[in-house]
Amino acid sequence: MKKIILFSFLMYLILSGAVVFAQVGNLKNMAKKVTSEQINKTGQKTADQTVDSPRTGNEPSGNSDRNQAGSQLSGGENSTVSGNVIYVSKKNGSNKNDGSKSAPLKNLDKAIDVSKPGGTIYIAGGIETGTLNIGFIESDKAVKIYGSWDDNFENQDIVTHPTVIQPDNESARSNRKALMKFTRDVAGTVIDNLVFDGGQRNAYHVKEGIVPGIEGGRLLPDTERPAEGYPTIYEPLLQFVSATTGGDVTVQNCVFVNGASFALQAGHRNGKFSVMNNVFVGNRMAAVEIYGTCASTGGPNTLSLCGEVEVANNTILFTWSRTKDFQDMGYGVRVMTKCDYNIHNNIIGASILAAVDHTRFNKDEWVHIDNNIFFVNKDKDVHYSPSSNTRLRIDAADLGDMEIASAEDNKNFIPKELKVNKNYLEGYLNARYSEQTDFDRNSPSNQWRSALGMNMQGTMTSTVTMFCNRYPWKETLTLFGNVQGYGAQ
């Protein structure tokens, strides 16, 4: 009987200990949860939290969100091991490090690879070409990338210490991809304070299209092999492919320069796609093209509204056509279908065709074009197709007559404050395309072809004085804050 009582008492102690242990574990988990919620809700560091918080160097100006990334709380010195917050430094990092602030990784693509979905990445200034100069950066998950920090991750300034995604032409030998691409989950993605430059990867003619004071000649198409090096890669600088799952995306405070095939091109399934406070210079086809990818459910000839696209406070200059004859594309913003566009407070000038293209038959009630500055767009400020086989070319002063949701306070004048490269501007203003044919139907060879029922032949040569030449990327950084309230601040 005593043995039974003793055994029962021991079992009681064991069970009681297990319950107490479980309760202690639950209390620990609850404490972690509360701390996380406090950080997320308040955005402040309390006395019992060990949170590193990178600080910005400049306060935002105007309507801009520029240089606010420092308000994003990071995880702690060792939290990066879990992939929630990762630091990257080309100068001081190693891909064998754990990615903490004191032991940063070396390359952005490595950081994306080890990051958890929704993780935050801080990257110091420097030239980024991808691990082992792979030449592109790709992600299948949503991440928040804040670039252009100093070496100590205390000050963020794209002018003083820019993070530049800039592969060289050698990388074109082994890949033909966009500089940065998102392929699947994107909800919550933020791209902030990065410079995307395709100018070193592209190939340029050594004789044709030479502009005094500008390095290299006209852009070579991907089908034309350069005398030295590798052909141009006709892919966007930043791309979100059609298969992405959708959600809110923000691209802000960045520079896009020398894009050989769009600067920013995106498929947008749902949510809000924000393009805010960026500089676009010297890109081909269009600076911004975002199209809806959700399914249309109303039957034939109907459009479903996938989401919202806001394009605001951007400076967009020197957008070139698809081909060197200047006849196809060359738009600042291209309004595509299935999205509600809000285009406002931008500076859009020097487009080969128009600042805004609204010819894809997106619903007029989904298009807002307000409070923009347009100038020197060679084929008017807006292209508009109200019906099939109709293309209207409209000046800024007449936009209020368009039957779209809103078109107010748009202006057409040249902001003298814009700090553009004057050599590039001179070349653009004088850009000319010409063709010359050499055809002799009475030549012996053509007479013989004609006698045999064959087509006669001739030759045609074409030249252009300038086409998508390389813009000096460092000079794009001076375009922030040129015009108060308009363009990138």
ROZANU-102658 format. One record per residue (C-alpha): residue number from 1; x, y, z. Coordinates in steps of 0.25 Angstrom, whole numbers, always signed. Layout:
<site n="NUM" x="X" y="Y" z="Z"/>
...
end
This chain:
<site n="1" x="+0" y="+0" z="+0"/>
<site n="2" x="+12" y="+9" z="+3"/>
<site n="3" x="+18" y="+7" z="-10"/>
<site n="4" x="+5" y="+10" z="-17"/>
<site n="5" x="+4" y="+24" z="-9"/>
<site n="6" x="+19" y="+27" z="-12"/>
<site n="7" x="+17" y="+24" z="-27"/>
<site n="8" x="+4" y="+33" z="-28"/>
<site n="9" x="+12" y="+44" z="-21"/>
<site n="10" x="+23" y="+43" z="-31"/>
<site n="11" x="+14" y="+43" z="-43"/>
<site n="12" x="+7" y="+56" z="-37"/>
<site n="13" x="+21" y="+63" z="-36"/>
<site n="14" x="+24" y="+59" z="-50"/>
<site n="15" x="+11" y="+64" z="-56"/>
<site n="16" x="+11" y="+77" z="-48"/>
<site n="17" x="+25" y="+80" z="-53"/>
<site n="18" x="+21" y="+78" z="-67"/>
<site n="19" x="+10" y="+87" z="-66"/>
<site n="20" x="+18" y="+98" z="-60"/>
<site n="21" x="+29" y="+96" z="-70"/>
<site n="22" x="+19" y="+98" z="-81"/>
<site n="23" x="+13" y="+110" z="-75"/>
<site n="24" x="+27" y="+116" z="-74"/>
<site n="25" x="+29" y="+113" z="-89"/>
<site n="26" x="+16" y="+120" z="-92"/>
<site n="27" x="+20" y="+132" z="-84"/>
<site n="28" x="+33" y="+133" z="-92"/>
<site n="29" x="+26" y="+132" z="-105"/>
<site n="30" x="+16" y="+142" z="-101"/>
<site n="31" x="+27" y="+152" z="-97"/>
<site n="32" x="+33" y="+150" z="-110"/>
<site n="33" x="+20" y="+153" z="-117"/>
<site n="34" x="+17" y="+165" z="-109"/>
<site n="35" x="+31" y="+171" z="-112"/>
<site n="36" x="+29" y="+168" z="-127"/>
<site n="37" x="+15" y="+175" z="-127"/>
<site n="38" x="+21" y="+187" z="-119"/>
<site n="39" x="+31" y="+189" z="-129"/>
<site n="40" x="+22" y="+187" z="-141"/>
<site n="41" x="+11" y="+196" z="-135"/>
<site n="42" x="+19" y="+208" z="-129"/>
<site n="43" x="+32" y="+208" z="-138"/>
<site n="44" x="+39" y="+212" z="-125"/>
<site n="45" x="+51" y="+205" z="-117"/>
<site n="46" x="+47" y="+203" z="-103"/>
<site n="47" x="+56" y="+202" z="-91"/>
<site n="48" x="+55" y="+186" z="-91"/>
<site n="49" x="+57" y="+185" z="-106"/>
<site n="50" x="+71" y="+182" z="-112"/>
<site n="51" x="+68" y="+187" z="-126"/>
<site n="52" x="+78" y="+194" z="-136"/>
<site n="53" x="+71" y="+205" z="-144"/>
<site n="54" x="+79" y="+210" z="-156"/>
<site n="55" x="+77" y="+225" z="-157"/>
<site n="56" x="+75" y="+234" z="-169"/>
<site n="57" x="+84" y="+245" z="-172"/>
<site n="58" x="+74" y="+255" z="-178"/>
<site n="59" x="+59" y="+259" z="-175"/>
<site n="60" x="+49" y="+256" z="-187"/>
<site n="61" x="+46" y="+268" z="-195"/>
<site n="62" x="+33" y="+272" z="-202"/>
<site n="63" x="+24" y="+260" z="-205"/>
<site n="64" x="+35" y="+250" z="-205"/>
<site n="65" x="+37" y="+238" z="-197"/>
<site n="66" x="+52" y="+239" z="-200"/>
<site n="67" x="+62" y="+235" z="-189"/>
<site n="68" x="+51" y="+230" z="-179"/>
<site n="69" x="+56" y="+216" z="-179"/>
<site n="70" x="+63" y="+218" z="-166"/>
<site n="71" x="+50" y="+218" z="-159"/>
<site n="72" x="+49" y="+203" z="-162"/>
<site n="73" x="+53" y="+196" z="-149"/>
<site n="74" x="+63" y="+185" z="-152"/>
<site n="75" x="+64" y="+173" z="-144"/>
<site n="76" x="+76" y="+172" z="-134"/>
<site n="77" x="+91" y="+169" z="-136"/>
<site n="78" x="+88" y="+154" z="-137"/>
<site n="79" x="+74" y="+154" z="-142"/>
<site n="80" x="+80" y="+154" z="-156"/>
<site n="81" x="+83" y="+139" z="-155"/>
<site n="82" x="+69" y="+136" z="-156"/>
<site n="83" x="+68" y="+144" z="-169"/>
<site n="84" x="+58" y="+155" z="-164"/>
<site n="85" x="+68" y="+166" z="-165"/>
<site n="86" x="+81" y="+165" z="-173"/>
<site n="87" x="+92" y="+175" z="-176"/>
<site n="88" x="+101" y="+175" z="-188"/>
<site n="89" x="+114" y="+182" z="-191"/>
<site n="90" x="+122" y="+181" z="-204"/>
<site n="91" x="+134" y="+187" z="-197"/>
<site n="92" x="+133" y="+180" z="-183"/>
<site n="93" x="+125" y="+168" z="-185"/>
<site n="94" x="+127" y="+153" z="-188"/>
<site n="95" x="+117" y="+143" z="-193"/>
<site n="96" x="+122" y="+134" z="-182"/>
<site n="97" x="+117" y="+144" z="-171"/>
<site n="98" x="+104" y="+143" z="-164"/>
<site n="99" x="+98" y="+156" z="-170"/>
<site n="100" x="+98" y="+163" z="-157"/>
<site n="101" x="+101" y="+178" z="-156"/>
<site n="102" x="+115" y="+175" z="-150"/>
<site n="103" x="+117" y="+163" z="-161"/>
<site n="104" x="+110" y="+167" z="-173"/>
<site n="105" x="+109" y="+159" z="-186"/>
<site n="106" x="+116" y="+163" z="-198"/>
<site n="107" x="+106" y="+162" z="-209"/>
<site n="108" x="+91" y="+166" z="-210"/>
<site n="109" x="+87" y="+153" z="-218"/>
<site n="110" x="+93" y="+145" z="-206"/>
<site n="111" x="+85" y="+153" z="-196"/>
<site n="112" x="+72" y="+151" z="-204"/>
<site n="113" x="+75" y="+136" z="-205"/>
<site n="114" x="+76" y="+134" z="-190"/>
<site n="115" x="+65" y="+145" z="-186"/>
<site n="116" x="+52" y="+140" z="-181"/>
<site n="117" x="+40" y="+144" z="-189"/>
<site n="118" x="+37" y="+159" z="-185"/>
<site n="119" x="+51" y="+161" z="-179"/>
<site n="120" x="+58" y="+174" z="-179"/>
<site n="121" x="+71" y="+176" z="-186"/>
<site n="122" x="+80" y="+188" z="-183"/>
<site n="123" x="+92" y="+190" z="-194"/>
<site n="124" x="+103" y="+200" z="-193"/>
<site n="125" x="+108" y="+208" z="-205"/>
<site n="126" x="+116" y="+202" z="-215"/>
<site n="127" x="+116" y="+195" z="-229"/>
<site n="128" x="+107" y="+182" z="-229"/>
<site n="129" x="+109" y="+172" z="-240"/>
<site n="130" x="+104" y="+160" z="-234"/>
<site n="131" x="+112" y="+149" z="-227"/>
<site n="132" x="+124" y="+145" z="-236"/>
<site n="133" x="+119" y="+156" z="-246"/>
<site n="134" x="+107" y="+148" z="-250"/>
<site n="135" x="+101" y="+160" z="-255"/>
<site n="136" x="+87" y="+160" z="-250"/>
<site n="137" x="+79" y="+159" z="-237"/>
<site n="138" x="+66" y="+150" z="-236"/>
<site n="139" x="+56" y="+147" z="-225"/>
<site n="140" x="+44" y="+138" z="-224"/>
<site n="141" x="+40" y="+144" z="-211"/>
<site n="142" x="+36" y="+158" z="-205"/>
<site n="143" x="+47" y="+166" z="-199"/>
<site n="144" x="+49" y="+180" z="-195"/>
<site n="145" x="+63" y="+186" z="-200"/>
<site n="146" x="+68" y="+199" z="-195"/>
<site n="147" x="+81" y="+203" z="-202"/>
<site n="148" x="+91" y="+214" z="-201"/>
<site n="149" x="+95" y="+213" z="-187"/>
<site n="150" x="+109" y="+218" z="-182"/>
<site n="151" x="+119" y="+207" z="-177"/>
<site n="152" x="+113" y="+208" z="-163"/>
<site n="153" x="+99" y="+207" z="-167"/>
<site n="154" x="+96" y="+220" z="-160"/>
<site n="155" x="+93" y="+229" z="-171"/>
<site n="156" x="+85" y="+227" z="-184"/>
<site n="157" x="+88" y="+236" z="-196"/>
<site n="158" x="+87" y="+232" z="-211"/>
<site n="159" x="+95" y="+244" z="-215"/>
<site n="160" x="+107" y="+242" z="-205"/>
<site n="161" x="+109" y="+227" z="-205"/>
<site n="162" x="+99" y="+221" z="-216"/>
<site n="163" x="+97" y="+206" z="-217"/>
<site n="164" x="+98" y="+203" z="-232"/>
<site n="165" x="+93" y="+191" z="-239"/>
<site n="166" x="+103" y="+191" z="-250"/>
<site n="167" x="+107" y="+179" z="-257"/>
<site n="168" x="+118" y="+180" z="-268"/>
<site n="169" x="+118" y="+175" z="-282"/>
<site n="170" x="+126" y="+163" z="-279"/>
<site n="171" x="+114" y="+158" z="-271"/>
<site n="172" x="+106" y="+158" z="-284"/>
<site n="173" x="+114" y="+146" z="-289"/>
<site n="174" x="+107" y="+136" z="-280"/>
<site n="175" x="+93" y="+142" z="-277"/>
<site n="176" x="+82" y="+150" z="-284"/>
<site n="177" x="+73" y="+154" z="-272"/>
<site n="178" x="+68" y="+167" z="-266"/>
<site n="179" x="+77" y="+174" z="-256"/>
<site n="180" x="+67" y="+171" z="-245"/>
<site n="181" x="+55" y="+162" z="-246"/>
<site n="182" x="+43" y="+157" z="-237"/>
<site n="183" x="+37" y="+144" z="-241"/>
<site n="184" x="+26" y="+140" z="-231"/>
<site n="185" x="+22" y="+146" z="-218"/>
<site n="186" x="+23" y="+161" z="-217"/>
<site n="187" x="+13" y="+166" z="-207"/>
<site n="188" x="+20" y="+176" z="-198"/>
<site n="189" x="+33" y="+177" z="-207"/>
<site n="190" x="+40" y="+191" z="-205"/>
<site n="191" x="+51" y="+195" z="-214"/>
<site n="192" x="+58" y="+208" z="-209"/>
<site n="193" x="+70" y="+216" z="-212"/>
<site n="194" x="+76" y="+208" z="-222"/>
<site n="195" x="+83" y="+212" z="-236"/>
<site n="196" x="+80" y="+203" z="-247"/>
<site n="197" x="+90" y="+205" z="-259"/>
<site n="198" x="+90" y="+197" z="-271"/>
<site n="199" x="+101" y="+206" z="-278"/>
<site n="200" x="+113" y="+197" z="-275"/>
<site n="201" x="+106" y="+184" z="-279"/>
<site n="202" x="+100" y="+190" z="-292"/>
<site n="203" x="+108" y="+190" z="-305"/>
<site n="204" x="+110" y="+203" z="-313"/>
<site n="205" x="+114" y="+207" z="-327"/>
<site n="206" x="+128" y="+212" z="-328"/>
<site n="207" x="+126" y="+221" z="-340"/>
<site n="208" x="+111" y="+223" z="-343"/>
<site n="209" x="+103" y="+233" z="-334"/>
<site n="210" x="+115" y="+239" z="-327"/>
<site n="211" x="+112" y="+251" z="-319"/>
<site n="212" x="+123" y="+261" z="-314"/>
<site n="213" x="+125" y="+260" z="-299"/>
<site n="214" x="+117" y="+247" z="-298"/>
<site n="215" x="+124" y="+233" z="-297"/>
<site n="216" x="+121" y="+224" z="-308"/>
<site n="217" x="+112" y="+224" z="-320"/>
<site n="218" x="+98" y="+219" z="-322"/>
<site n="219" x="+92" y="+207" z="-315"/>
<site n="220" x="+94" y="+194" z="-323"/>
<site n="221" x="+82" y="+185" z="-323"/>
<site n="222" x="+83" y="+171" z="-318"/>
<site n="223" x="+84" y="+165" z="-332"/>
<site n="224" x="+97" y="+174" z="-336"/>
<site n="225" x="+110" y="+168" z="-330"/>
<site n="226" x="+119" y="+179" z="-326"/>
<site n="227" x="+134" y="+179" z="-331"/>
<site n="228" x="+138" y="+176" z="-316"/>
<site n="229" x="+130" y="+170" z="-305"/>
<site n="230" x="+116" y="+164" z="-305"/>
<site n="231" x="+103" y="+168" z="-310"/>
<site n="232" x="+93" y="+177" z="-303"/>
<site n="233" x="+83" y="+170" z="-294"/>
<site n="234" x="+69" y="+174" z="-298"/>
<site n="235" x="+63" y="+173" z="-284"/>
<site n="236" x="+57" y="+183" z="-274"/>
<site n="237" x="+65" y="+189" z="-262"/>
<site n="238" x="+55" y="+185" z="-252"/>
<site n="239" x="+44" y="+174" z="-256"/>
<site n="240" x="+32" y="+168" z="-249"/>
<site n="241" x="+28" y="+157" z="-258"/>
<site n="242" x="+13" y="+153" z="-261"/>
<site n="243" x="+13" y="+141" z="-252"/>
<site n="244" x="+15" y="+149" z="-239"/>
<site n="245" x="+4" y="+146" z="-229"/>
<site n="246" x="+1" y="+161" z="-226"/>
<site n="247" x="+0" y="+170" z="-215"/>
<site n="248" x="+6" y="+184" z="-211"/>
<site n="249" x="+19" y="+188" z="-217"/>
<site n="250" x="+27" y="+201" z="-215"/>
<site n="251" x="+38" y="+206" z="-224"/>
<site n="252" x="+44" y="+219" z="-218"/>
<site n="253" x="+56" y="+228" z="-218"/>
<site n="254" x="+63" y="+220" z="-228"/>
<site n="255" x="+70" y="+224" z="-241"/>
<site n="256" x="+68" y="+216" z="-255"/>
<site n="257" x="+78" y="+220" z="-265"/>
<site n="258" x="+82" y="+214" z="-279"/>
<site n="259" x="+71" y="+203" z="-279"/>
<site n="260" x="+72" y="+195" z="-293"/>
<site n="261" x="+58" y="+190" z="-292"/>
<site n="262" x="+49" y="+198" z="-282"/>
<site n="263" x="+54" y="+203" z="-269"/>
<site n="264" x="+42" y="+198" z="-260"/>
<site n="265" x="+33" y="+187" z="-266"/>
<site n="266" x="+23" y="+180" z="-257"/>
<site n="267" x="+11" y="+171" z="-257"/>
<site n="268" x="+1" y="+175" z="-246"/>
<site n="269" x="-9" y="+165" z="-241"/>
<site n="270" x="-15" y="+172" z="-229"/>
<site n="271" x="-12" y="+183" z="-219"/>
<site n="272" x="-5" y="+196" z="-221"/>
<site n="273" x="+8" y="+198" z="-229"/>
<site n="274" x="+15" y="+211" z="-225"/>
<site n="275" x="+25" y="+217" z="-233"/>
<site n="276" x="+30" y="+229" z="-225"/>
<site n="277" x="+41" y="+239" z="-225"/>
<site n="278" x="+50" y="+233" z="-235"/>
<site n="279" x="+59" y="+238" z="-247"/>
<site n="280" x="+58" y="+231" z="-260"/>
<site n="281" x="+68" y="+236" z="-271"/>
<site n="282" x="+72" y="+230" z="-285"/>
<site n="283" x="+64" y="+218" z="-285"/>
<site n="284" x="+58" y="+211" z="-297"/>
<site n="285" x="+43" y="+208" z="-301"/>
<site n="286" x="+37" y="+213" z="-288"/>
<site n="287" x="+42" y="+218" z="-274"/>
<site n="288" x="+29" y="+211" z="-267"/>
<site n="289" x="+20" y="+200" z="-273"/>
<site n="290" x="+11" y="+193" z="-263"/>
<site n="291" x="+0" y="+184" z="-268"/>
<site n="292" x="-11" y="+177" z="-260"/>
<site n="293" x="-10" y="+162" z="-260"/>
<site n="294" x="-23" y="+158" z="-253"/>
<site n="295" x="-33" y="+149" z="-260"/>
<site n="296" x="-45" y="+156" z="-267"/>
<site n="297" x="-58" y="+150" z="-262"/>
<site n="298" x="-69" y="+158" z="-270"/>
<site n="299" x="-68" y="+151" z="-283"/>
<site n="300" x="-62" y="+155" z="-296"/>
<site n="301" x="-58" y="+170" z="-298"/>
<site n="302" x="-58" y="+173" z="-283"/>
<site n="303" x="-47" y="+177" z="-274"/>
<site n="304" x="-46" y="+174" z="-259"/>
<site n="305" x="-39" y="+184" z="-250"/>
<site n="306" x="-27" y="+177" z="-244"/>
<site n="307" x="-21" y="+189" z="-236"/>
<site n="308" x="-16" y="+203" z="-234"/>
<site n="309" x="-3" y="+209" z="-240"/>
<site n="310" x="+2" y="+222" z="-235"/>
<site n="311" x="+13" y="+229" z="-242"/>
<site n="312" x="+17" y="+241" z="-235"/>
<site n="313" x="+28" y="+251" z="-233"/>
<site n="314" x="+37" y="+245" z="-243"/>
<site n="315" x="+47" y="+252" z="-252"/>
<site n="316" x="+46" y="+245" z="-266"/>
<site n="317" x="+56" y="+249" z="-277"/>
<site n="318" x="+61" y="+245" z="-291"/>
<site n="319" x="+52" y="+233" z="-293"/>
<site n="320" x="+56" y="+226" z="-307"/>
<site n="321" x="+48" y="+219" z="-317"/>
<site n="322" x="+49" y="+204" z="-319"/>
<site n="323" x="+57" y="+205" z="-333"/>
<site n="324" x="+66" y="+216" z="-337"/>
<site n="325" x="+57" y="+222" z="-347"/>
<site n="326" x="+49" y="+228" z="-336"/>
<site n="327" x="+35" y="+222" z="-341"/>
<site n="328" x="+31" y="+212" z="-330"/>
<site n="329" x="+30" y="+215" z="-315"/>
<site n="330" x="+38" y="+225" z="-307"/>
<site n="331" x="+28" y="+228" z="-295"/>
<site n="332" x="+31" y="+233" z="-281"/>
<site n="333" x="+19" y="+225" z="-275"/>
<site n="334" x="+11" y="+215" z="-283"/>
<site n="335" x="-3" y="+213" z="-278"/>
<site n="336" x="-7" y="+198" z="-280"/>
<site n="337" x="-20" y="+191" z="-277"/>
<site n="338" x="-27" y="+186" z="-264"/>
<site n="339" x="-21" y="+196" z="-255"/>
<site n="340" x="-25" y="+209" z="-249"/>
<site n="341" x="-14" y="+220" z="-252"/>
<site n="342" x="-12" y="+232" z="-244"/>
<site n="343" x="+0" y="+240" z="-251"/>
<site n="344" x="+3" y="+253" z="-244"/>
<site n="345" x="+14" y="+263" z="-240"/>
<site n="346" x="+24" y="+257" z="-250"/>
<site n="347" x="+34" y="+264" z="-259"/>
<site n="348" x="+33" y="+257" z="-272"/>
<site n="349" x="+42" y="+262" z="-284"/>
<site n="350" x="+50" y="+259" z="-296"/>
<site n="351" x="+42" y="+247" z="-300"/>
<site n="352" x="+44" y="+242" z="-314"/>
<site n="353" x="+28" y="+241" z="-316"/>
<site n="354" x="+20" y="+245" z="-303"/>
<site n="355" x="+21" y="+247" z="-288"/>
<site n="356" x="+9" y="+238" z="-286"/>
<site n="357" x="+3" y="+227" z="-295"/>
<site n="358" x="-12" y="+224" z="-294"/>
<site n="359" x="-14" y="+216" z="-306"/>
<site n="360" x="-16" y="+202" z="-300"/>
<site n="361" x="-31" y="+204" z="-298"/>
<site n="362" x="-31" y="+204" z="-283"/>
<site n="363" x="-44" y="+210" z="-278"/>
<site n="364" x="-44" y="+225" z="-277"/>
<site n="365" x="-50" y="+225" z="-263"/>
<site n="366" x="-37" y="+218" z="-259"/>
<site n="367" x="-28" y="+229" z="-263"/>
<site n="368" x="-24" y="+241" z="-255"/>
<site n="369" x="-13" y="+251" z="-261"/>
<site n="370" x="-12" y="+263" z="-252"/>
<site n="371" x="-2" y="+273" z="-248"/>
<site n="372" x="+10" y="+269" z="-257"/>
<site n="373" x="+20" y="+277" z="-264"/>
<site n="374" x="+22" y="+273" z="-279"/>
<site n="375" x="+33" y="+278" z="-289"/>
<site n="376" x="+40" y="+275" z="-302"/>
<site n="377" x="+33" y="+262" z="-304"/>
<site n="378" x="+35" y="+261" z="-319"/>
<site n="379" x="+21" y="+256" z="-323"/>
<site n="380" x="+12" y="+263" z="-313"/>
<site n="381" x="+11" y="+261" z="-298"/>
<site n="382" x="+0" y="+250" z="-298"/>
<site n="383" x="-4" y="+240" z="-309"/>
<site n="384" x="-19" y="+236" z="-307"/>
<site n="385" x="-27" y="+225" z="-314"/>
<site n="386" x="-42" y="+227" z="-311"/>
<site n="387" x="-46" y="+216" z="-322"/>
<site n="388" x="-39" y="+207" z="-331"/>
<site n="389" x="-31" y="+212" z="-342"/>
<site n="390" x="-31" y="+226" z="-335"/>
<site n="391" x="-19" y="+232" z="-329"/>
<site n="392" x="-19" y="+247" z="-324"/>
<site n="393" x="-7" y="+255" z="-321"/>
<site n="394" x="-10" y="+265" z="-309"/>
<site n="395" x="-3" y="+276" z="-303"/>
<site n="396" x="-3" y="+278" z="-288"/>
<site n="397" x="-12" y="+290" z="-289"/>
<site n="398" x="-23" y="+282" z="-296"/>
<site n="399" x="-22" y="+270" z="-286"/>
<site n="400" x="-34" y="+275" z="-279"/>
<site n="401" x="-43" y="+272" z="-291"/>
<site n="402" x="-40" y="+258" z="-290"/>
<site n="403" x="-51" y="+249" z="-285"/>
<site n="404" x="-43" y="+242" z="-274"/>
<site n="405" x="-45" y="+242" z="-259"/>
<site n="406" x="-37" y="+255" z="-257"/>
<site n="407" x="-27" y="+263" z="-265"/>
<site n="408" x="-24" y="+276" z="-257"/>
<site n="409" x="-13" y="+286" z="-255"/>
<site n="410" x="-4" y="+280" z="-265"/>
<site n="411" x="+7" y="+290" z="-270"/>
<site n="412" x="+16" y="+290" z="-282"/>
<site n="413" x="+29" y="+298" z="-280"/>
<site n="414" x="+43" y="+295" z="-278"/>
<site n="415" x="+48" y="+296" z="-264"/>
<site n="416" x="+61" y="+303" z="-264"/>
<site n="417" x="+66" y="+297" z="-251"/>
<site n="418" x="+68" y="+283" z="-257"/>
<site n="419" x="+82" y="+279" z="-256"/>
<site n="420" x="+83" y="+271" z="-269"/>
<site n="421" x="+96" y="+268" z="-277"/>
<site n="422" x="+96" y="+279" z="-287"/>
<site n="423" x="+104" y="+270" z="-297"/>
<site n="424" x="+94" y="+259" z="-297"/>
<site n="425" x="+83" y="+270" z="-298"/>
<site n="426" x="+89" y="+276" z="-310"/>
<site n="427" x="+90" y="+262" z="-317"/>
<site n="428" x="+76" y="+259" z="-314"/>
<site n="429" x="+70" y="+272" z="-319"/>
<site n="430" x="+78" y="+270" z="-332"/>
<site n="431" x="+76" y="+255" z="-333"/>
<site n="432" x="+73" y="+251" z="-348"/>
<site n="433" x="+70" y="+238" z="-355"/>
<site n="434" x="+73" y="+236" z="-370"/>
<site n="435" x="+72" y="+225" z="-381"/>
<site n="436" x="+79" y="+224" z="-394"/>
<site n="437" x="+76" y="+214" z="-404"/>
<site n="438" x="+84" y="+209" z="-416"/>
<site n="439" x="+75" y="+202" z="-426"/>
<site n="440" x="+78" y="+201" z="-441"/>
<site n="441" x="+68" y="+193" z="-449"/>
<site n="442" x="+77" y="+194" z="-461"/>
<site n="443" x="+89" y="+187" z="-455"/>
<site n="444" x="+93" y="+174" z="-462"/>
<site n="445" x="+90" y="+166" z="-449"/>
<site n="446" x="+76" y="+172" z="-448"/>
<site n="447" x="+73" y="+170" z="-463"/>
<site n="448" x="+77" y="+155" z="-462"/>
<site n="449" x="+68" y="+154" z="-449"/>
<site n="450" x="+56" y="+160" z="-457"/>
<site n="451" x="+58" y="+151" z="-469"/>
<site n="452" x="+57" y="+139" z="-460"/>
<site n="453" x="+45" y="+145" z="-452"/>
<site n="454" x="+53" y="+147" z="-440"/>
<site n="455" x="+52" y="+160" z="-431"/>
<site n="456" x="+62" y="+171" z="-434"/>
<site n="457" x="+71" y="+175" z="-422"/>
<site n="458" x="+77" y="+188" z="-417"/>
<site n="459" x="+83" y="+193" z="-404"/>
<site n="460" x="+79" y="+202" z="-393"/>
<site n="461" x="+87" y="+208" z="-382"/>
<site n="462" x="+82" y="+216" z="-370"/>
<site n="463" x="+89" y="+225" z="-361"/>
<site n="464" x="+85" y="+233" z="-348"/>
<site n="465" x="+92" y="+244" z="-341"/>
<site n="466" x="+88" y="+239" z="-327"/>
<site n="467" x="+80" y="+227" z="-322"/>
<site n="468" x="+80" y="+223" z="-307"/>
<site n="469" x="+94" y="+227" z="-305"/>
<site n="470" x="+100" y="+224" z="-291"/>
<site n="471" x="+96" y="+235" z="-281"/>
<site n="472" x="+107" y="+238" z="-270"/>
<site n="473" x="+100" y="+231" z="-258"/>
<site n="474" x="+106" y="+239" z="-247"/>
<site n="475" x="+100" y="+252" z="-253"/>
<site n="476" x="+86" y="+246" z="-251"/>
<site n="477" x="+88" y="+247" z="-236"/>
<site n="478" x="+88" y="+263" z="-237"/>
<site n="479" x="+73" y="+262" z="-243"/>
<site n="480" x="+67" y="+260" z="-229"/>
<site n="481" x="+61" y="+273" z="-223"/>
<site n="482" x="+62" y="+281" z="-235"/>
<site n="483" x="+48" y="+287" z="-236"/>
<site n="484" x="+40" y="+288" z="-223"/>
<site n="485" x="+28" y="+280" z="-223"/>
<site n="486" x="+30" y="+273" z="-236"/>
<site n="487" x="+39" y="+262" z="-240"/>
<site n="488" x="+48" y="+254" z="-231"/>
<site n="489" x="+51" y="+262" z="-218"/>
end
